[in-house]
Amino acid sequence: MFYYMKNAVDLNGTEEEKGIIYDNKLSYPLHGGKQSNSGIKSVSKWNGETKENDAAPAVFSKLPLQRNIVVAPYYNFTRRKTPLKHIAFIKTHKCASSTIQNILMRYGIKNHLTFVLPKNIYNMAGWPHPFDPSKHMRPIKEEKADILCFHSVFSEKIAEVMKKDTFYLTIVREPLSMMQSFYSYENWNLCYKKTLREIIAGFPHQTVICKVNAYNPMMFDMGFPVKKHSSSLKAIDEYIGMLDKRFNLVMIVEYFEESLIILRDMLGWSNEDILSFAVNFRKSTNGSFENVAMEGVDMSDDEESKAFLYEKSIADAKLYYHFKSKLEATIEANRTYFTKEKLNFQAVKQRWMEFCIKSTMPNDSVRDKRFKGFGNFVYGYALSKEGLKNQTCIDLATPEPSFVERVNKYQSFGLRRGMI
């Protein structure tokens, strides 16, 4: 079992820079790598709340979401002085990963970097099989690649094709919210003829729904053998401990902007580099852009529904709560910094939105095929006259299929000629 001891190897900082945890007590850091000795408290986190010596809600009492995994240390996100340009991104399903992919594809083209391109399927670098460069990667002229950002299942063989200083990145989401999104996006109501609750009740006996793995899908993408070990809490805990050591940052959808700010500082990038417009998004009846319930989604975001799913998909639940706790500890220790940086970032994003976007509309109403999304109930963008003349606007509004096609053309024809 993995515990965070003083001799533990951590990709995010030295022994002196780390917050060390003993008996569930965490010495919180400040931004810049220094510890705050006054911030020691007993931490308990459930449903996004941080309270001292607080117990989990009764409905979760029998679910060992954080048992056997000591609350994670913080992220040391001291800002790099020189940009890091080598990133391996494990693109999890229905976790805003297409938005992160857009950021990485834009950055790679802008900086003339080399991508790991899938050998056969346009956006699947081996998924649903563990990544193997000999089987799943198109040959490149360079010795090593700079960016991996296509769907792949994490494996140590990724390191064989990436630079030594590669930054390992992924993103996870509250499991019930992710499953609701999966259900609607993949149209499980029509193709499988069962409600979401009925599907979840069938775990672990029925795990593949309409050709998609639905059983602990985040841990599946992270390379965990879900069919073999999802009933073993020891195996789950040890694998999450390995991921904590291997990945420089695990972003959280529910803290998306905070995650982007940490990513920006750890990579030494700018606000413009991490700028993003939502892609593959859906619009709710109140006008906000979020998950839209469809027929068959018979589970609301309440404690009983979450407990029902978490009991069936404990591996995903433990993965999410582990890294959510780690991010929350970082935010709590740097509250003033995040408040200021979020306002600055939001102002930059708003200026670009006002400049680039004329309106949003249902996908089937989008006339310019470059900006058509993919999936059910998806919306796209109509750009302003100024936006149509600006490459950054075009890139920000371009959904995954069109941008993947562009990256393929860039690497095949334009990389060495300075084209695209």
N, C-alpha and C positions, 0 to 999 in steps of 0.2 A: 504494500500500500504506500502511496506517495504522501509524504508529509513535508512541510516547508521548514527544513532545518538550516542551520547556518552554513553548512557546506553544500547546500543545494545549488545546482547550476541554473541560472536564470538569464535568459537572453536579454532581459530588459534592464539590467543594472548589476553592479558589483554587490558584494556582501554588505558593504557599508551603505549602499544606496537603497537597499531593500527594506521594506517594513517586515519585521519578523514577527510571527504569530506564535504564541504559546498559550495553551488552555483557552483558545477562542478569544484572545485579547490581541489587538492589532495596534502597533505603533504607527499612526498615520503619517504620511509624508506631506511635504509641501511641494508645489511645482518647482522644479529645479533640482530635485533629488535629495533635499534635506528633510530630515525627520522632524515631526512636530511631537515632542515628548508630552505635550499637554493634551494631546488628542487621543489618549488611550481610553477605550471603552469596550465593554462587552457588546458584541454585535449580533443582532438577529435580524434577518431580512426575509420578509414574506410579502408577496404581492406588491413589490416596489417600495415598501415602507422600511425605514431604518429606525429602530427603537432600541433603547438600552434595556437589556435583560427582558426582552419581550418574547413571549412564546408564540409559536405558529398558531394560526386560527385552528379551531377544533377540528374542522373538516379535513385538515392536512395532517393531523396528529399521528396517523398511522403510516404516513408516506415519508420514507427516509430521504428527503430531497437533499439534505446537507449532512446527513450522517456519514461518518467515515471520511469526509473531506473537510479539512480545516479551512475556515473562511480564507479566501485567496488574498495574497498581498496586493498592493496597489500597482499601478503602472507608473514606471518612471518615465515621464515624457518630456524630459529636458530637451529643448529645441536644438536640433542639429544645426550646425553652422553651414554645412555643405549638403545639398540635396542627395538623398539616397534614391537610386533609380531602379533598383532590382527588387521586384515584388512577386511573391507566389500567393495568389488569392484563391482560396478554396470557395467556389461559388455555390453556396447552399441554396436550396430551392425555396422560393416564396419568402425570402428574408431580405428584400430590398437589394438583392445581390446584383441585379441588372443595373441599378443606379451606380453601385461601386464599380462595376465593370465598365460603365461609360466613362467614369473618371479615369480609370487606368488606361483605357484605349485612347482617350484624348491625350493623356500625358505621354504615352508611348509614341504616338505619331508625332507629336510636337517636338519630342526630344530624340527622334530618329532611333528608337530602341527596337530590339528584336523580340517578337512574341513567340510563345509556344503555341503553334497552330495545330488544331486537330487534324488527324490524318484522313478521316473519312467523313464524319458527320460535322456539319458546319460549326456547331457550338458545343460539341461533346468530346472532350479530350479523354476518351476512354470510359466515361460514365456509362453504365453503372458499375464498371469494373475498376479496381484500384489502378491508378495511373502507372503505366509502363511505357517509357519513351520509345522502346523498340516496336511497340504495337500501336500506340495511340498518338504519336507526335510526328508531324511532317518534318523532314530533314531541313536543317538550317545551315547557312554558310559559316556562321560564327561557331566557336567552340562551345559557348554557353548562351542561353537565352537570358533576356532581361525581365520579361513579364509573363506570368501565367495568369490568365483571368477567364478561362473558359471552364464549363462544367467538367469537373474531374473529381474522383474519389481520392482523398488524401492517401499517399503512401510515401515511404522514405525514398522511393526511386525518383521522386520529384527533384531531390537534391542533386541527382546525377546530371541534370540538364540546366541547373540554375547556378548563378554566381555564388561565391562563398559567403558574401555579405547579404544574401537575399533576406528580405523582410517577409515573414510568414504572417498572413492575414486571413481572417474569415469573419463572418457575421452570423449571429443567431437571433432567434425571436421567441417570444412567449409561445409555448407549444400549441395552445388551443387557438390562438389567433392565427398561427401559421396553418393549422389544419383547416380552419374555416376558409382561409384564402386558397389553399390547395383544392378544397372541395368545389369552390366556385370557379376557379381558374381552369381546372381540368374537366369541369362539367360532370362530376361524378354522379349527380342526380340522374342524368340521362343515360350515361354509359354503364352505370352499375346498378341503378334502380334501388338504391338504399340510402337512408338518411345518414348523416355524419355519425350520429350516436350508434347506429346499427353497425357501421363500418368499424368504429373503434371497439365496439363490443366483440367483434370477431378477432381482435388481436389476441395472441400471436399466431393463431391458426391460419388466418387469411391476411397476408401482409402486402400483397401486390394488388393494387386497385387500378384497373384500366391501364395496365402496363407501367404503373408508377409505384415505386416503393413508398408505402404509407406508414410503415411501422418504424418508429424512431428515425424519421428521415434525416434529421440533422446529424445525428451520430453516424448514420449510414454514410452520408457525404464525407464525414470526417474519418472514414475508414474503419469504423468499429464493426466487427462481425455481429450484426444485430440478431440474426437468426440463431446464432450459436450461444451468445453470451448475454443477451438482454435480461435474463432472469438472474444473473449473478451480480449482486451489488459490489462485490469485491473487484470483479473484472471491470465493471463500469467505473468505479472510483479510480482504479489504477490507470485506466485509459485516459480519463479526464485529467489526471495528474500529469501524464505524459504530454497531453495536448497543451497544458498550461506552461510546461517547460519549452515546448517546441515552437509555439506560436508567439510572435511578438505582440500581437494585438488581436483580441476577439471582440469585434464591435457588437453592440446591442441595438436592435431596431428601435426599441422603446426609448433609447438615449442616442438617437441617430446623430444629432448635431454635436453633442458632447464627444461621441466617438470620432466624428470627423475632425474635431479640433485636436484630439489626442493624436490621430493619424497624421494630421498636418505637421504637428510639432515633432513627432518621432521621425518623420521622413524629411523634415526641413523644407517643406513645400509652402506655397502661398495660399491665401484664401481663394484666389482664382483657380489654382490647381485642384482644389477639392470642391469647387462649385459644382452643383448638380441640379437638374430639374428631374422631377419624378418621371420615371419611364415605366411602362406596363402598369399604370395606375388606374384605379377605378373610382368613380365618383358616387358618393352617397346621396340620399335624398335631401339632406340638409346643405348640400353644396360643398362639403369638405371632401378631401380626397383620402379615402381609406377603404377598408374592406367593406364590401357590400354583400349583405346576406342575400342568398337566393333560396329558392325552394329546396328543402332537404337539409339546410343548415339549421338543425333543431337544437342547437346548444348555444346558449348565450354566455357572455363573459362573466360568469358568476363562480363562486367558490366550489359549489357542488359539481358543476360541469368540468372545471379544471381538475378537481380531485379525481373525477371519473377517468379523464384522459391520462393524468399523471400516473395513476396506478397501472394503467395499461402500457404506457410509454415512459417508464421511469428513467430510462437512459437519456432521453431528450430533456426531461424535466430537470434531472441532475446537472446535465451539461449547461442548460440555460441559467439555472440559479447559481451555479458556481461562478460563471463569468459575469453574470449580472452583479453579484456581490463584489467582485473585484473592481468592476467599473464604478459601482456606487461608492466604494471606499475612496477611490481616486477623486471622484466628483466632490464628495463630502469634505475631503481635505483641501480642496482647491476651489471652494464655492465662489469666492470673489473673482478669481481668474476666469472661471467658466462663464459667469454672468456677463462679464465685460466682453469676452471673446465671442460669445453667442450673439450679443447685440451687434458687434462689428460684422460678424459673418452674415447675419440676417440682413443687414443693411446692404452689403455687397450683393447678396443674392436678389434682393428686391429690386435693385437698380437694373440688374441684368434681366429679370423677369419683365419689368416694365418696358425695357428697350427691345427685347426679343419677341415677346409673345403678344399676339393679337387676341387670341381666345383659345379655350379648350373645347373639345367636342368629341362625341362618340366616334369610335374608330371607323365605323362605316361611313361617317360623314367627312373624314379627312381626305381631301382631294389629292394632296401631294403625297405620293406613296412613300417618300423618304421618311415621313413622320407618322406612318401608320403603325400602331402597336400590334401585339400578338396576344391572343387569348380572348376569353369571354368577358364581356362587360368592360373592355378596356377603352380608355380615352387617349386621344392624341392632341397635338398642338397645331394651330394655325399661326404662322409667324407673321410679324409685322413686315412692312416694306423694308424697313431698316434691318430687321433680323434676317431676312432672306439674302441680304448682301454681306452678312457678317458670318464668317466661318465658325466662330465660337458659338453663336446662337444656333446655327445649323447643327453643330455637334451636340450641344446640350439637349436639343429637342429630338434628336435621332434615336429611335428605339433600337432594341437589340438586333433584330435581323438585318436591318439596313447597315448598322455600324459594323457588325461582324463581316458583312460583305466588303465594306470599305477597308477594314483591317487586312483582309485577305488580299485585296488588290494592292494595298500599300506595301505589304511585305513581298508580294510576288513581283511587282513591277517598279515600285517607287522608292524603296528603302535606300538604295545606293545612289539613285539619281536625284534625291532631294525632292521627289514629286509628292503630291497629295498633302 
